[in-house]
Amino acid sequence: MRAFIGIDLGSTTTKAVVLDENQDVLGRGITNSRANYDTACKVAKYEALLGARFTLLARALNGVPDQDEFLAALERGFRQDLFLEHVDDLEATCREKATGERFRGHEQGVSQALGEIFAALRAEALDLFAPGGRRRSDFFRDLAGARFMAAGPAAAEAAGVSYDSLLNLYDKAIIEVENRPPHGEIAERLSHALARLGELPASLAAPVRSALGVGIEETSVVGTGYGRVTLPFPKENIRSEILCHGLGAHMMYPSTSTVLDIGGQDTKAIQVDPSGIVENFQMNDRCAAGCGRYLGYIADEMNMGLHELGPLAMKATRAVRINSTCTVFAGAELRDRLALGERREDIIAGLHRAIILRAMSILSRSGGVRDQFTFTGGVAKNEAAVKELRQLIHENYGERTININPDSIYTGALGAACFAHRAAIH
């Protein structure tokens, strides 16, 4: 089977999409962008190809009883194996770095503390990947970091060593571990996970073997995104974010005329024709004000997760007026507002409104909001941002069809995959 892959290397996350010859989405993958962009691309592509393999399995099992439960169990087993492999790598790297003058005389205590911490990490894997298990993140760094910091202080105290020294080991080791992409063939890994599920009924065994036996040929790969110039691709396999978001939005919603992408580092307003070809566009300047990075900074200032900002803003009774969306001054204004007695919910609502007002200005310069309008990028998942956007579009442009998709963060990668398909077919 021929596969066409698009990779969107963003400033915060890297996304990948795999299409088949009919331009149907086979798989999607996402990972946190790293200093090592090559690794980020490999991991995102690996995740997308894994998704493609599960799509082939789902197609082969279509109509078979209990297929959803079987596929969920198979994926949990695969993810648990991958997680434990990373845990083993992280522990080995931590122990490798626990040498030198700094740890002289404390080797036994450090070894004991690391043993306790990583035993807790392995035990937690059983709950993380159990049926109904909930994970706050799918990124190994987040899962391992949270558990390390939870188990670390007690383990350090029991072993009579400094927790700060253990945390320093983790900080050094995780950079190396997350920059080592998964190894091994996906189909082979799935076969190992499959073996642990026991003997399959005949209704599952034959179609599963058939699906795992399908070869996936990476026919063409096209890259885009904030870090596209660093991608290890020939120049002819690189496309601008503007072109990819325009085409990707058109593929998702063929009647799209206006596209707004608010990513981690920039905001883009794009006008496209009925074929998804870009007619006009505007972008913010080099400053990251009003983008996902700005929201991330606010979340850090408030000691919250980025995903918690939207729900908090939805509890507001009013939106506090924010004078600046400059990331540099955001923390100072936030603290000033809190000192004046403003509610956190109202301040965060005001910050969301300020971001969308900035985006509306960019939209206006690009040619306004035409029907249909498609919102893409990671901020499209933020319910407070979506609420403000709907309201401001209605106030300024009247009734418009507004398209927001749960997979909107993959729009740029989808457009890149479409370009990959076009290059190979034509």
N, C-alpha and C positions, 0 to 999 in steps of 0.2 A: 504493500500500500504506500502510495506517495503522500508525503506530508509537507505542508508549507507553514513555516514558522515565522512569527513576528515577535520581536523582543523590544520592550520599551524600558530603557534604562533611566528611571527617574531619580531625583535627588534623594528621595526617601525610600521608595520601593522599586523593585525591578519586576516587570510583568512579562509573561510570555503567553502566546496563543498558538495553538496548532490547528490548522484547517486541513480538511481532506480535499479531494479533487473537485467535489461539488461545492466547495467553500462553506461546508458545514463545520461548526466548531467541534473538534474532537477533544480538546483539553485546554485547560488554563492553569497557569502557575504563577506564584508570587513569592517574593522573598524580600528581606530588607536589603537595601543597597549598601554596599561596603566600600571601603577604600580600594579594595581589589575588585574593580568592575568586571573583570573577566570571570571571576568566581561567581559574582551575582548573576551574570548571564547564564552560566552553566547550571546554577541551582534553579533559577526560574524555568529554564528550558527542561530540566529534569522533572520538575513538578508538572509542567504542562504535558510532557510525554507520559508521565504516570497517569494524569487525567485522561489522556487519549486511550491508554490501555484499559482503564476502567470503562470508558465509553464503549470500546469494542466488546468488553465483557457484558455490559448491559444490553447491547444490541443482540449478542449471541443468546442471551438468557431471556430475551423478551417473551413474556407470556408464561415463563416457568414459575410455578408457585414458590414463594419465599425467596425470590431472587434478591429483593432489597435487603433482607436480613443477612443473606449470604455475602453480598457485596460489602455491606457495612462491616461485617465481621472480618472479612479479608483485608479491608483497608485499615482497620484498627490494628490487626496483626502486623501489617507492613509498617505502619507508623511507629508502633512500639519497638520493632526491631531497629528501625532507623534511629529512634531516640536513644535506645540503649547503646547502639554503636557510637553515637556522639558522646554519650556519658563516659564510655570506656576511654575514648580518645581524650576527652577533657581531663579525666583523672590522671591518665598517663602523662599528659602534658604538664599538669600542675606538679606532679611528683618530679618530673624532669627538671622543672624550674626551681624546686625547693632545695637548691644547693647553694654553696658559696658562703661567704663570711657572714652574711645577714642571718643565716639559719644555723650557724655553727653552735653546737650544744643543744639545739632544739629539734634536731632531726626526728627523734622518736615522737615527740609531742605533735609536730606538724603531720607526721605520717598517721598518727592516731586520729587527729582531727579530720584530716582528709578522708580517711576510711569511714568515719561516722557520717560525714556530709554526703559522700557518694553512695553510701548504703541507703541513706534517706532518699536520694535522687532515684535510685533504682526501685526502691519500694513504691515511690510515688507513681512510677510509670504504670503500675498495675491499676491505679485509680484513674490516671489521666486517660488511659486508652481502654478502660472498661466500658461495657455498654452503658450509655447514658452519661459517661464521664464528660466533664466540662473543662475546657482549657481556655484561659483568658487570651492566649495567643497561640499561633501555630509555629512561631519562630523559636528555634532551639535556644537562642541567646536569652529570650525573655523567660522561657520556662526554667532553664537551668539557673539563670541569675536570681529569679525569685526564690527558688528552693535553696540555693546556696546561701542567700542572705537570711533566709528563715532558719536554717539549721546551723549556720556558721557560728553565731555568738555562743550558743550553748556548747557546741563541740570544741570551740577554742578554750572556753573556760574550763571544761572538764579535762582538757589536755594540757592546760597551763601554758598556752601560747597566745600570742596577740592575734585578735580577730582581724585587725588591719593588715597584718602580714598575709593572712589567708586570702583576704579580699584582693590584695595586690597580686597574689598568685593567680587568682581567678581572672582578674582583668587582663593579665598578660596572656594567659592560656586561651581564653575565649576568642581572642583576635585570631590566633593561629587556627583554632579548631573550626571556626565558622568560615574561614577562608580555604578549607579543604572540602571541596564538593563531594557529594555521595559517590561511592564507587560501586562498580558491579552493574550488570544488566538488570533493567527493571523486571523483565519477564522472569529472569532467574530468581530474583528476590521474591516476586509474587508466588513463584512455585514453592519456595521454602515456607512462606506464610501459609500457603494452601495446604501443605503437608501437615501442618500442626492442627488444621481444622478436622483432621480425621478423614475417613473414607467418605467420598461424596456419593449421593444417590445417583443413579444412572441418568436422571433427568438433568443433572448439573454437570456430571463428569465430562461427557462428550463435548458439549458446547464450550465448556471452560477450556479444555485442551485445545480446541480449535481456535478460540480467540487468542490464547497465549501463543499459539504458533504463527499468528499473523506477523509478518515482518513490517516494520514501519521505517520507510526510507525518507531521510531528511533531504527532500529534493531541493529546497531553496529556503534561505533564512535572510530576513531583512530586519535591520535594527533602526530604532528611533529613540527619542527621549532626550532629556537634559544632558546626559552623558554620552550621547551617541558617537561623538568624535573619538571616544576611547574604546569603542567596540572593536573587537578583533575581526572586522569584516572588510572586504574591498569597498571602495567608495561607491561603486554602483549598487551595493547592497545596503546603503544608508539612505533614509528618507527623513525629512524634517518632521517635527512634531505637528506642525500646522497641517501638512498634507495627510498625515496618518490619522489625526483626530477627526479631520473632516471626512475622510473616507470611512473610518471606523464608525462614526455616528451615522453615516448614510447606510452602511451595512446593517446596523441595528434598527434604524428607523428610516426607510427609504424616502420618506417625505420631508426629511430634515432640511431646513433652510439656514438656521442659525445654530451655532454650537458655542457653548461656553465651557472651557476646561479650566478648573482651578486645581492646580497640582501642588506639589510640595514647595516648588521654588518660583513658579510663575503662573500668570493668568493669561489665557488666550481667548479672544472672541473671534469667531470664524464664520464667514458667510460662504455657503456652498451652493452650487447649482443643482438641478435635478439628478445629475449623475454623481454627485459627491465631490465634484472638482471645486477647489477653493477659488472664490471670486475676490474676496477681500478678507483682511484680518488685521487685528490690532493686539499688541501685547503690553503688559506692564513693563516698567523699566527694570534695570538689573536688581533693584531692591526687592526683597522677598515680602514686603508689606502686603497684607491682604491675601496671603497664600497659606497653604497647609503648614509650612514651616512656622509661620506666625502663630497659628493655633497651637502648634506643638510647644512653642515657647511659653504661651499663656498657660498651657496645661502644666508645664514644669514649674512655673511660678506659683501655681496653686496646689502643687503636689498632687496632681490628679492624672489619670490616664487620658490620653487624647480622645478616646471613645466616650469618655464621661462628660465632655463639654456640651455636646448637643442636648442630651437629656436634661442636664442642669439648666441650660438656657430655656428649655421648653417650660420650666416651672416659674419663669419670670412673670411679674405682674406689669412690668413696663421695661422699656429698653433705655438704659442710661446712655446719654449722648457721649460718644467717645470722640475726642478731638483729633487723635492721630492713630493711624494704623502702622506707624513705624515700629518695626520690631525692636529697635534699640531703646525706644522710649516706652514700650508697652508695659514693662514691669513697673516703671515709676508711676505711670498713670493708673495702673491697676491698684497699686498700693495706696495712692492718694485717694482714690474712690472708696476703697475699703475704710481708710482712716476717717473719711467724711460720713461714714455710717451707711453707705449704700449696700444693698443686699448683693451677695455674690451672684445670685441668679440674674438679677437685673443688669449687673455689670457685664456678665458673659453674654447676655442677650444683646446688649449694646455693641459689644465687640463683633458679634456675628453680623449685626446690621451694618456696621462700618465696613466690614469686609465686602459684603454684597453691594453696598453703595459704590465702592471702588470698582467692583466688577461691572456694575451698570454703566459707569462712566466709560469703561473700555468698550463695552458693547455698543454704546452710543456712537463712539468714534469709528467703529467698524461698519456702521450702517444700520444700527438699531436691532430690534428683536422682530424677526419675521416668523411667520407660522410655517412649519413647526419648529419648536425650539428644543434642543437636546443639551442636557447638562451632563458633563463627563468629568472624570478625575476623582481622586479620593475624597474631596470635600462634598461630592454629591451624596455620600453616605451620611452626612451630618444633617439630622432632621431639622435643626434650628436654622442652618444655612438655607436649606430647601424651603422652609417656611418663609423666610425673609425674601428669598428670590421670587417665589410665587407672588407674594404680595406686591413687591416693587414692579414686577412685570405687568401685573394687572393694573396697577395705578398709572403706569407710564405708557403702556401699549394696548391696554384692553385685553380682551379674551385671546389667548394663545394656547395652542396645544403644547404642553410641556412634558417632554419625555425624560424620565429618570429611571435608569435600569440598575438592579442590584449589582450587575457586572460592569457598571460604568467605568470602574477603575482600569478595566482592560481595554478601553476603547482605542487607545493609541497602539497597543500591541495588535489588536484586531486589524486596524488599518494597515499596519506593517505586514501582517500575514497576508492580507489581500494583495499588497504590492508584490510579495513573494510569489503568490499564486499567478499573478499577471505576468511576471517576468519569466516564469517557467513555462506557462501555457502558450504565451504569445512570443 
